[in-house]
Amino acid sequence: MAWLHADGAGIALGISALFLLAAVLMHRVIRKVLMAPAPLSSDAAAQTPVAPQESRHV
């Protein structure tokens, strides 16, 4: 296990731990958003239809 004592090993392990922590936090937030109830249909944004955008390809 000499690689643990190499220069930069602590930094690499710290960055890896930081990425794992960020992934866990993002997973929790995304699950919370997806599990939230749908907005009420009486919401003003739900009543306003969105018109399709015209394509400007020539």
JOCORPE-V207644 format. One line per field, one symbol per residue. ss: DSSP state (H for helix, E for strand, - for the rest). A space follows every 50 residues. Layout:
ss->???
This chain:
ss->-HHHH---HHHHHHHHHHHHHHHHHHHHHHHHHHH--------HHHH--- --------
